[in-house]
Amino acid sequence: MNMKRILSCILILCTAMLTMAGCAAAGASTEGGSASMMPTLIMMVVIFAVFYFLMIVPENKRKKKTQQMRDNVTVGDKIVTIGGMTGKVVHVTDDRITFETGEDRVRIEVMKWAISSNEGKGANKETTDSEESLENK
């Protein structure tokens, strides 16, 4: 989560707390009934709603998009792992993938959660060229 969003949430929380403290002080000096509790409850609901929409919803969307990308990896896609390795996918199972790197065609097997990005089918032209040159020899 970026720092700007965190700081804005902290600022909103502090403002809400100061507002609630003002409402509580005003309620204590007037009637002590349940009417003075209403602004405090409304402010608490607003705080929870702000945190939900600024922090939880975007994080869930990002996780869902990343999981969908990892589930849609197919043979022939060019991928980048979280460790920075790139290559062409040659085998896919439920929770693992095997990909080839570079000219020497080294095969590496990793878990699907280790995929950082999927650049799509045919994106790795270098590996395709090297495979064709090996077949022709």
TORVEX-20341 format. One record per atom (N, C-alpha, C): atom name; x, y, z; residue in one letter. Coordinates in nm, 3 decimals. Layout:
<atoms>
+-------+---------+---------+---------+-------+
! vexpa !      c1 !      c2 !      c3 ! semar !
+-------+---------+---------+---------+-------+
!    CA !       X !       Y !       Z !     a !
...
+-------+---------+---------+---------+-------+
</atoms>
This chain:
<atoms>
+-------+---------+---------+---------+-------+
! vexpa !      c1 !      c2 !      c3 ! semar !
+-------+---------+---------+---------+-------+
!     N !   0.085 !  -0.117 !   0.000 !     m !
!    CA !   0.000 !   0.000 !   0.000 !     m !
!     C !   0.090 !   0.123 !   0.000 !     m !
!     N !   0.053 !   0.222 !  -0.080 !     n !
!    CA !   0.142 !   0.337 !  -0.090 !     n !
!     C !   0.128 !   0.429 !   0.031 !     n !
!     N !   0.233 !   0.506 !   0.052 !     m !
!    CA !   0.243 !   0.590 !   0.171 !     m !
!     C !   0.139 !   0.701 !   0.172 !     m !
!     N !   0.106 !   0.754 !   0.054 !     k !
!    CA !   0.008 !   0.862 !   0.047 !     k !
!     C !  -0.129 !   0.817 !   0.098 !     k !
!     N !  -0.169 !   0.696 !   0.062 !     r !
!    CA !  -0.298 !   0.644 !   0.107 !     r !
!     C !  -0.298 !   0.621 !   0.258 !     r !
!     N !  -0.188 !   0.569 !   0.310 !     i !
!    CA !  -0.180 !   0.544 !   0.454 !     i !
!     C !  -0.187 !   0.675 !   0.531 !     i !
!     N !  -0.113 !   0.776 !   0.485 !     l !
!    CA !  -0.116 !   0.905 !   0.554 !     l !
!     C !  -0.254 !   0.970 !   0.548 !     l !
!     N !  -0.323 !   0.956 !   0.435 !     s !
!    CA !  -0.456 !   1.014 !   0.427 !     s !
!     C !  -0.553 !   0.943 !   0.522 !     s !
!     N !  -0.539 !   0.813 !   0.536 !     c !
!    CA !  -0.624 !   0.739 !   0.631 !     c !
!     C !  -0.596 !   0.780 !   0.774 !     c !
!     N !  -0.470 !   0.799 !   0.808 !     i !
!    CA !  -0.435 !   0.843 !   0.943 !     i !
!     C !  -0.491 !   0.982 !   0.969 !     i !
!     N !  -0.482 !   1.072 !   0.870 !     l !
!    CA !  -0.536 !   1.207 !   0.885 !     l !
!     C !  -0.687 !   1.203 !   0.905 !     l !
!     N !  -0.756 !   1.120 !   0.829 !     i !
!    CA !  -0.902 !   1.108 !   0.844 !     i !
!     C !  -0.937 !   1.053 !   0.981 !     i !
!     N !  -0.862 !   0.954 !   1.026 !     l !
!    CA !  -0.887 !   0.897 !   1.158 !     l !
!     C !  -0.866 !   0.999 !   1.269 !     l !
!     N !  -0.758 !   1.076 !   1.261 !     c !
!    CA !  -0.732 !   1.178 !   1.364 !     c !
!     C !  -0.841 !   1.285 !   1.364 !     c !
!     N !  -0.883 !   1.327 !   1.245 !     t !
!    CA !  -0.990 !   1.427 !   1.236 !     t !
!     C !  -1.120 !   1.372 !   1.295 !     t !
!     N !  -1.149 !   1.247 !   1.266 !     a !
!    CA !  -1.270 !   1.186 !   1.319 !     a !
!     C !  -1.264 !   1.175 !   1.471 !     a !
!     N !  -1.149 !   1.139 !   1.524 !     m !
!    CA !  -1.135 !   1.128 !   1.670 !     m !
!     C !  -1.152 !   1.263 !   1.737 !     m !
!     N !  -1.094 !   1.368 !   1.678 !     l !
!    CA !  -1.110 !   1.501 !   1.735 !     l !
!     C !  -1.256 !   1.546 !   1.728 !     l !
!     N !  -1.324 !   1.513 !   1.620 !     t !
!    CA !  -1.465 !   1.547 !   1.607 !     t !
!     C !  -1.549 !   1.473 !   1.710 !     t !
!     N !  -1.518 !   1.345 !   1.730 !     m !
!    CA !  -1.591 !   1.267 !   1.830 !     m !
!     C !  -1.566 !   1.322 !   1.970 !     m !
!     N !  -1.444 !   1.361 !   1.997 !     a !
!    CA !  -1.413 !   1.417 !   2.129 !     a !
!     C !  -1.492 !   1.546 !   2.152 !     a !
!     N !  -1.504 !   1.628 !   2.045 !     g !
!    CA !  -1.583 !   1.751 !   2.056 !     g !
!     C !  -1.730 !   1.722 !   2.077 !     g !
!     N !  -1.781 !   1.621 !   2.008 !     c !
!    CA !  -1.922 !   1.582 !   2.025 !     c !
!     C !  -1.947 !   1.528 !   2.165 !     c !
!     N !  -1.855 !   1.452 !   2.216 !     a !
!    CA !  -1.871 !   1.395 !   2.350 !     a !
!     C !  -1.867 !   1.504 !   2.456 !     a !
!     N !  -1.778 !   1.601 !   2.438 !     a !
!    CA !  -1.770 !   1.711 !   2.534 !     a !
!     C !  -1.896 !   1.797 !   2.529 !     a !
!     N !  -1.949 !   1.821 !   2.409 !     a !
!    CA !  -2.071 !   1.899 !   2.396 !     a !
!     C !  -2.189 !   1.823 !   2.454 !     a !
!     N !  -2.192 !   1.693 !   2.435 !     g !
!    CA !  -2.301 !   1.611 !   2.487 !     g !
!     C !  -2.297 !   1.604 !   2.639 !     g !
!     N !  -2.178 !   1.604 !   2.696 !     a !
!    CA !  -2.166 !   1.596 !   2.841 !     a !
!     C !  -2.211 !   1.725 !   2.907 !     a !
!     N !  -2.193 !   1.839 !   2.839 !     s !
!    CA !  -2.232 !   1.966 !   2.900 !     s !
!     C !  -2.381 !   1.991 !   2.889 !     s !
!     N !  -2.448 !   1.925 !   2.795 !     t !
!    CA !  -2.593 !   1.940 !   2.781 !     t !
!     C !  -2.662 !   1.819 !   2.841 !     t !
!     N !  -2.762 !   1.770 !   2.773 !     e !
!    CA !  -2.835 !   1.655 !   2.822 !     e !
!     C !  -2.749 !   1.531 !   2.815 !     e !
!     N !  -2.764 !   1.441 !   2.906 !     g !
!    CA !  -2.688 !   1.318 !   2.907 !     g !
!     C !  -2.763 !   1.205 !   2.842 !     g !
!     N !  -2.860 !   1.233 !   2.757 !     g !
!    CA !  -2.944 !   1.132 !   2.695 !     g !
!     C !  -2.877 !   1.063 !   2.578 !     g !
!     N !  -2.953 !   0.977 !   2.511 !     s !
!    CA !  -2.901 !   0.899 !   2.400 !     s !
!     C !  -2.885 !   0.983 !   2.274 !     s !
!     N !  -2.943 !   1.101 !   2.268 !     a !
!    CA !  -2.931 !   1.187 !   2.151 !     a !
!     C !  -2.786 !   1.232 !   2.132 !     a !
!     N !  -2.710 !   1.245 !   2.240 !     s !
!    CA !  -2.571 !   1.287 !   2.228 !     s !
!     C !  -2.482 !   1.175 !   2.176 !     s !
!     N !  -2.528 !   1.052 !   2.180 !     m !
!    CA !  -2.452 !   0.938 !   2.129 !     m !
!     C !  -2.462 !   0.925 !   1.978 !     m !
!     N !  -2.566 !   0.981 !   1.918 !     m !
!    CA !  -2.588 !   0.964 !   1.776 !     m !
!     C !  -2.473 !   1.018 !   1.690 !     m !
!     N !  -2.422 !   1.139 !   1.711 !     p !
!    CA !  -2.309 !   1.185 !   1.628 !     p !
!     C !  -2.184 !   1.097 !   1.643 !     p !
!     N !  -2.161 !   1.047 !   1.761 !     t !
!    CA !  -2.046 !   0.959 !   1.784 !     t !
!     C !  -2.060 !   0.829 !   1.707 !     t !
!     N !  -2.178 !   0.770 !   1.712 !     l !
!    CA !  -2.201 !   0.646 !   1.637 !     l !
!     C !  -2.191 !   0.667 !   1.487 !     l !
!     N !  -2.245 !   0.778 !   1.439 !     i !
!    CA !  -2.237 !   0.808 !   1.296 !     i !
!     C !  -2.092 !   0.825 !   1.253 !     i !
!     N !  -2.013 !   0.893 !   1.334 !     m !
!    CA !  -1.873 !   0.915 !   1.301 !     m !
!     C !  -1.795 !   0.782 !   1.300 !     m !
!     N !  -1.827 !   0.693 !   1.391 !     m !
!    CA !  -1.759 !   0.563 !   1.393 !     m !
!     C !  -1.793 !   0.483 !   1.267 !     m !
!     N !  -1.918 !   0.487 !   1.224 !     v !
!    CA !  -1.959 !   0.418 !   1.103 !     v !
!     C !  -1.886 !   0.477 !   0.982 !     v !
!     N !  -1.875 !   0.610 !   0.978 !     v !
!    CA !  -1.803 !   0.676 !   0.868 !     v !
!     C !  -1.657 !   0.634 !   0.866 !     v !
!     N !  -1.593 !   0.625 !   0.981 !     i !
!    CA !  -1.453 !   0.583 !   0.989 !     i !
!     C !  -1.436 !   0.442 !   0.934 !     i !
!     N !  -1.522 !   0.350 !   0.976 !     f !
!    CA !  -1.513 !   0.213 !   0.926 !     f !
!     C !  -1.538 !   0.208 !   0.775 !     f !
!     N !  -1.632 !   0.286 !   0.726 !     a !
!    CA !  -1.661 !   0.288 !   0.582 !     a !
!     C !  -1.541 !   0.341 !   0.503 !     a !
!     N !  -1.478 !   0.446 !   0.554 !     v !
!    CA !  -1.361 !   0.503 !   0.486 !     v !
!     C !  -1.248 !   0.401 !   0.481 !     v !
!     N !  -1.220 !   0.337 !   0.592 !     f !
!    CA !  -1.114 !   0.236 !   0.593 !     f !
!     C !  -1.148 !   0.120 !   0.501 !     f !
!     N !  -1.272 !   0.080 !   0.498 !     y !
!    CA !  -1.311 !  -0.031 !   0.411 !     y !
!     C !  -1.289 !   0.004 !   0.264 !     y !
!     N !  -1.335 !   0.121 !   0.222 !     f !
!    CA !  -1.326 !   0.157 !   0.081 !     f !
!     C !  -1.187 !   0.205 !   0.039 !     f !
!     N !  -1.107 !   0.255 !   0.131 !     l !
!    CA !  -0.972 !   0.300 !   0.094 !     l !
!     C !  -0.865 !   0.193 !   0.108 !     l !
!     N !  -0.889 !   0.093 !   0.191 !     m !
!    CA !  -0.783 !  -0.004 !   0.216 !     m !
!     C !  -0.822 !  -0.147 !   0.178 !     m !
!     N !  -0.937 !  -0.192 !   0.219 !     i !
!    CA !  -0.971 !  -0.333 !   0.203 !     i !
!     C !  -1.017 !  -0.365 !   0.061 !     i !
!     N !  -1.105 !  -0.285 !   0.004 !     v !
!    CA !  -1.158 !  -0.312 !  -0.130 !     v !
!     C !  -1.049 !  -0.311 !  -0.237 !     v !
!     N !  -0.961 !  -0.209 !  -0.243 !     p !
!    CA !  -0.856 !  -0.212 !  -0.345 !     p !
!     C !  -0.760 !  -0.330 !  -0.329 !     p !
!     N !  -0.731 !  -0.368 !  -0.207 !     e !
!    CA !  -0.642 !  -0.481 !  -0.182 !     e !
!     C !  -0.705 !  -0.612 !  -0.231 !     e !
!     N !  -0.834 !  -0.630 !  -0.205 !     n !
!    CA !  -0.903 !  -0.750 !  -0.252 !     n !
!     C !  -0.909 !  -0.755 !  -0.405 !     n !
!     N !  -0.931 !  -0.640 !  -0.470 !     k !
!    CA !  -0.932 !  -0.635 !  -0.616 !     k !
!     C !  -0.795 !  -0.673 !  -0.672 !     k !
!     N !  -0.690 !  -0.622 !  -0.611 !     r !
!    CA !  -0.555 !  -0.652 !  -0.658 !     r !
!     C !  -0.523 !  -0.800 !  -0.642 !     r !
!     N !  -0.560 !  -0.858 !  -0.529 !     k !
!    CA !  -0.536 !  -1.000 !  -0.506 !     k !
!     C !  -0.613 !  -1.086 !  -0.606 !     k !
!     N !  -0.737 !  -1.050 !  -0.633 !     k !
!    CA !  -0.820 !  -1.127 !  -0.727 !     k !
!     C !  -0.762 !  -1.119 !  -0.868 !     k !
!     N !  -0.717 !  -1.001 !  -0.910 !     k !
!    CA !  -0.659 !  -0.984 !  -1.042 !     k !
!     C !  -0.529 !  -1.063 !  -1.056 !     k !
!     N !  -0.446 !  -1.061 !  -0.954 !     t !
!    CA !  -0.320 !  -1.135 !  -0.956 !     t !
!     C !  -0.346 !  -1.285 !  -0.960 !     t !
!     N !  -0.440 !  -1.333 !  -0.882 !     q !
!    CA !  -0.472 !  -1.476 !  -0.882 !     q !
!     C !  -0.527 !  -1.520 !  -1.016 !     q !
!     N !  -0.610 !  -1.437 !  -1.078 !     q !
!    CA !  -0.664 !  -1.469 !  -1.209 !     q !
!     C !  -0.552 !  -1.475 !  -1.313 !     q !
!     N !  -0.456 !  -1.383 !  -1.306 !     m !
!    CA !  -0.343 !  -1.384 !  -1.398 !     m !
!     C !  -0.263 !  -1.512 !  -1.382 !     m !
!     N !  -0.240 !  -1.555 !  -1.259 !     r !
!    CA !  -0.162 !  -1.677 !  -1.234 !     r !
!     C !  -0.237 !  -1.801 !  -1.278 !     r !
!     N !  -0.369 !  -1.801 !  -1.264 !     d !
!    CA !  -0.448 !  -1.916 !  -1.306 !     d !
!     C !  -0.457 !  -1.928 !  -1.459 !     d !
!     N !  -0.443 !  -1.817 !  -1.530 !     n !
!    CA !  -0.456 !  -1.815 !  -1.675 !     n !
!     C !  -0.324 !  -1.834 !  -1.749 !     n !
!     N !  -0.217 !  -1.870 !  -1.679 !     v !
!    CA !  -0.089 !  -1.895 !  -1.745 !     v !
!     C !  -0.101 !  -2.023 !  -1.828 !     v !
!     N !  -0.060 !  -2.015 !  -1.954 !     t !
!    CA !  -0.066 !  -2.130 !  -2.043 !     t !
!     C !   0.072 !  -2.155 !  -2.104 !     t !
!     N !   0.087 !  -2.271 !  -2.165 !     v !
!    CA !   0.213 !  -2.306 !  -2.231 !     v !
!     C !   0.238 !  -2.207 !  -2.344 !     v !
!     N !   0.359 !  -2.155 !  -2.350 !     g !
!    CA !   0.397 !  -2.058 !  -2.452 !     g !
!     C !   0.400 !  -1.916 !  -2.402 !     g !
!     N !   0.343 !  -1.887 !  -2.285 !     d !
!    CA !   0.345 !  -1.752 !  -2.230 !     d !
!     C !   0.484 !  -1.716 !  -2.180 !     d !
!     N !   0.519 !  -1.589 !  -2.190 !     k !
!    CA !   0.643 !  -1.540 !  -2.131 !     k !
!     C !   0.608 !  -1.485 !  -1.994 !     k !
!     N !   0.679 !  -1.532 !  -1.891 !     i !
!    CA !   0.649 !  -1.489 !  -1.754 !     i !
!     C !   0.773 !  -1.427 !  -1.690 !     i !
!     N !   0.750 !  -1.354 !  -1.583 !     v !
!    CA !   0.855 !  -1.300 !  -1.498 !     v !
!     C !   0.822 !  -1.344 !  -1.357 !     v !
!     N !   0.920 !  -1.403 !  -1.286 !     t !
!    CA !   0.897 !  -1.448 !  -1.149 !     t !
!     C !   0.925 !  -1.334 !  -1.052 !     t !
!     N !   0.887 !  -1.354 !  -0.926 !     i !
!    CA !   0.913 !  -1.251 !  -0.825 !     i !
!     C !   1.062 !  -1.235 !  -0.799 !     i !
!     N !   1.142 !  -1.334 !  -0.840 !     g !
!    CA !   1.287 !  -1.325 !  -0.827 !     g !
!     C !   1.353 !  -1.257 !  -0.945 !     g !
!     N !   1.275 !  -1.224 !  -1.049 !     g !
!    CA !   1.328 !  -1.154 !  -1.164 !     g !
!     C !   1.367 !  -1.244 !  -1.281 !     g !
!     N !   1.346 !  -1.374 !  -1.270 !     m !
!    CA !   1.379 !  -1.464 !  -1.381 !     m !
!     C !   1.269 !  -1.457 !  -1.485 !     m !
!     N !   1.309 !  -1.459 !  -1.614 !     t !
!    CA !   1.212 !  -1.457 !  -1.722 !     t !
!     C !   1.227 !  -1.582 !  -1.805 !     t !
!     N !   1.120 !  -1.622 !  -1.870 !     g !
!    CA !   1.127 !  -1.739 !  -1.956 !     g !
!     C !   0.993 !  -1.773 !  -2.016 !     g !
!     N !   0.995 !  -1.878 !  -2.097 !     k !
!    CA !   0.876 !  -1.925 !  -2.168 !     k !
!     C !   0.822 !  -2.049 !  -2.098 !     k !
!     N !   0.693 !  -2.050 !  -2.070 !     v !
!    CA !   0.628 !  -2.161 !  -2.000 !     v !
!     C !   0.624 !  -2.282 !  -2.092 !     v !
!     N !   0.669 !  -2.399 !  -2.039 !     v !
!    CA !   0.665 !  -2.522 !  -2.118 !     v !
!     C !   0.573 !  -2.627 !  -2.056 !     v !
!     N !   0.537 !  -2.613 !  -1.927 !     h !
!    CA !   0.449 !  -2.710 !  -1.863 !     h !
!     C !   0.375 !  -2.642 !  -1.748 !     h !
!     N !   0.245 !  -2.671 !  -1.736 !     v !
!    CA !   0.161 !  -2.611 !  -1.632 !     v !
!     C !   0.086 !  -2.721 !  -1.559 !     v !
!     N !   0.089 !  -2.719 !  -1.424 !     t !
!    CA !   0.006 !  -2.807 !  -1.343 !     t !
!     C !  -0.082 !  -2.720 !  -1.255 !     t !
!     N !  -0.150 !  -2.782 !  -1.159 !     d !
!    CA !  -0.242 !  -2.706 !  -1.073 !     d !
!     C !  -0.171 !  -2.596 !  -0.994 !     d !
!     N !  -0.056 !  -2.629 !  -0.932 !     d !
!    CA !   0.010 !  -2.531 !  -0.846 !     d !
!     C !   0.154 !  -2.501 !  -0.886 !     d !
!     N !   0.203 !  -2.560 !  -0.995 !     r !
!    CA !   0.341 !  -2.538 !  -1.038 !     r !
!     C !   0.346 !  -2.512 !  -1.189 !     r !
!     N !   0.452 !  -2.442 !  -1.229 !     i !
!    CA !   0.480 !  -2.424 !  -1.371 !     i !
!     C !   0.627 !  -2.453 !  -1.395 !     i !
!     N !   0.658 !  -2.495 !  -1.516 !     t !
!    CA !   0.796 !  -2.515 !  -1.559 !     t !
!     C !   0.820 !  -2.422 !  -1.676 !     t !
!     N !   0.931 !  -2.348 !  -1.671 !     f !
!    CA !   0.961 !  -2.256 !  -1.781 !     f !
!     C !   1.107 !  -2.268 !  -1.822 !     f !
!     N !   1.135 !  -2.230 !  -1.947 !     e !
!    CA !   1.270 !  -2.232 !  -2.002 !     e !
!     C !   1.326 !  -2.092 !  -2.001 !     e !
!     N !   1.456 !  -2.083 !  -1.971 !     t !
!    CA !   1.522 !  -1.953 !  -1.971 !     t !
!     C !   1.632 !  -1.951 !  -2.075 !     t !
!     N !   1.637 !  -1.848 !  -2.154 !     g !
!    CA !   1.748 !  -1.818 !  -2.243 !     g !
!     C !   1.779 !  -1.921 !  -2.350 !     g !
!     N !   1.896 !  -1.905 !  -2.409 !     e !
!    CA !   1.943 !  -1.987 !  -2.520 !     e !
!     C !   1.975 !  -2.130 !  -2.479 !     e !
!     N !   2.021 !  -2.150 !  -2.358 !     d !
!    CA !   2.062 !  -2.284 !  -2.315 !     d !
!     C !   1.945 !  -2.373 !  -2.275 !     d !
!     N !   1.824 !  -2.318 !  -2.275 !     r !
!    CA !   1.701 !  -2.392 !  -2.249 !     r !
!     C !   1.699 !  -2.462 !  -2.112 !     r !
!     N !   1.748 !  -2.395 !  -2.012 !     v !
!    CA !   1.742 !  -2.448 !  -1.876 !     v !
!     C !   1.597 !  -2.443 !  -1.831 !     v !
!     N !   1.550 !  -2.553 !  -1.777 !     r !
!    CA !   1.411 !  -2.560 !  -1.729 !     r !
!     C !   1.409 !  -2.543 !  -1.578 !     r !
!     N !   1.320 !  -2.456 !  -1.534 !     i !
!    CA !   1.306 !  -2.427 !  -1.391 !     i !
!     C !   1.160 !  -2.446 !  -1.354 !     i !
!     N !   1.137 !  -2.515 !  -1.242 !     e !
!    CA !   1.001 !  -2.537 !  -1.193 !     e !
!     C !   0.980 !  -2.448 !  -1.070 !     e !
!     N !   0.870 !  -2.372 !  -1.072 !     v !
!    CA !   0.837 !  -2.284 !  -0.960 !     v !
!     C !   0.689 !  -2.300 !  -0.926 !     v !
!     N !   0.653 !  -2.255 !  -0.808 !     m !
!    CA !   0.513 !  -2.252 !  -0.768 !     m !
!     C !   0.444 !  -2.137 !  -0.841 !     m !
!     N !   0.313 !  -2.149 !  -0.863 !     k !
!    CA !   0.240 !  -2.045 !  -0.935 !     k !
!     C !   0.241 !  -1.912 !  -0.861 !     k !
!     N !   0.246 !  -1.916 !  -0.729 !     w !
!    CA !   0.244 !  -1.790 !  -0.654 !     w !
!     C !   0.371 !  -1.710 !  -0.675 !     w !
!     N !   0.475 !  -1.771 !  -0.736 !     a !
!    CA !   0.601 !  -1.700 !  -0.760 !     a !
!     C !   0.600 !  -1.622 !  -0.891 !     a !
!     N !   0.489 !  -1.625 !  -0.965 !     i !
!    CA !   0.482 !  -1.551 !  -1.091 !     i !
!     C !   0.446 !  -1.406 !  -1.060 !     i !
!     N !   0.528 !  -1.316 !  -1.110 !     s !
!    CA !   0.505 !  -1.174 !  -1.090 !     s !
!     C !   0.421 !  -1.113 !  -1.201 !     s !
!     N !   0.452 !  -1.149 !  -1.326 !     s !
!    CA !   0.374 !  -1.098 !  -1.438 !     s !
!     C !   0.373 !  -1.197 !  -1.552 !     s !
!     N !   0.272 !  -1.186 !  -1.635 !     n !
!    CA !   0.254 !  -1.271 !  -1.752 !     n !
!     C !   0.247 !  -1.179 !  -1.873 !     n !
!     N !   0.345 !  -1.191 !  -1.962 !     e !
!    CA !   0.351 !  -1.101 !  -2.076 !     e !
!     C !   0.281 !  -1.158 !  -2.199 !     e !
!     N !   0.218 !  -1.271 !  -2.187 !     g !
!    CA !   0.136 !  -1.324 !  -2.294 !     g !
!     C !   0.205 !  -1.420 !  -2.389 !     g !
!     N !   0.127 !  -1.473 !  -2.479 !     k !
!    CA !   0.174 !  -1.574 !  -2.573 !     k !
!     C !   0.262 !  -1.511 !  -2.680 !     k !
!     N !   0.371 !  -1.581 !  -2.713 !     g !
!    CA !   0.459 !  -1.537 !  -2.819 !     g !
!     C !   0.544 !  -1.417 !  -2.785 !     g !
!     N !   0.545 !  -1.374 !  -2.661 !     a !
!    CA !   0.623 !  -1.257 !  -2.624 !     a !
!     C !   0.772 !  -1.287 !  -2.619 !     a !
!     N !   0.807 !  -1.413 !  -2.603 !     n !
!    CA !   0.947 !  -1.450 !  -2.591 !     n !
!     C !   0.999 !  -1.498 !  -2.726 !     n !
!     N !   1.026 !  -1.406 !  -2.817 !     k !
!    CA !   1.071 !  -1.438 !  -2.952 !     k !
!     C !   1.209 !  -1.503 !  -2.950 !     k !
!     N !   1.296 !  -1.465 !  -2.855 !     e !
!    CA !   1.431 !  -1.520 !  -2.848 !     e !
!     C !   1.427 !  -1.672 !  -2.826 !     e !
!     N !   1.343 !  -1.719 !  -2.735 !     t !
!    CA !   1.335 !  -1.861 !  -2.707 !     t !
!     C !   1.280 !  -1.935 !  -2.828 !     t !
!     N !   1.182 !  -1.877 !  -2.896 !     t !
!    CA !   1.125 !  -1.940 !  -3.015 !     t !
!     C !   1.232 !  -1.953 !  -3.123 !     t !
!     N !   1.313 !  -1.848 !  -3.144 !     d !
!    CA !   1.419 !  -1.852 !  -3.244 !     d !
!     C !   1.523 !  -1.959 !  -3.209 !     d !
!     N !   1.557 !  -1.969 !  -3.080 !     s !
!    CA !   1.657 !  -2.068 !  -3.042 !     s !
!     C !   1.603 !  -2.210 !  -3.059 !     s !
!     N !   1.474 !  -2.231 !  -3.034 !     e !
!    CA !   1.416 !  -2.363 !  -3.054 !     e !
!     C !   1.417 !  -2.400 !  -3.202 !     e !
!     N !   1.386 !  -2.304 !  -3.290 !     e !
!    CA !   1.387 !  -2.330 !  -3.432 !     e !
!     C !   1.527 !  -2.363 !  -3.481 !     e !
!     N !   1.628 !  -2.292 !  -3.431 !     s !
!    CA !   1.765 !  -2.317 !  -3.474 !     s !
!     C !   1.813 !  -2.454 !  -3.425 !     s !
!     N !   1.767 !  -2.498 !  -3.308 !     l !
!    CA !   1.805 !  -2.630 !  -3.257 !     l !
!     C !   1.738 !  -2.740 !  -3.338 !     l !
!     N !   1.614 !  -2.715 !  -3.382 !     e !
!    CA !   1.543 !  -2.816 !  -3.461 !     e !
!     C !   1.604 !  -2.833 !  -3.599 !     e !
!     N !   1.656 !  -2.723 !  -3.654 !     n !
!    CA !   1.713 !  -2.726 !  -3.788 !     n !
!     C !   1.851 !  -2.794 !  -3.793 !     n !
!     N !   1.919 !  -2.806 !  -3.681 !     k !
!    CA !   2.053 !  -2.865 !  -3.677 !     k !
!     C !   2.051 !  -3.015 !  -3.683 !     k !
+-------+---------+---------+---------+-------+
</atoms>
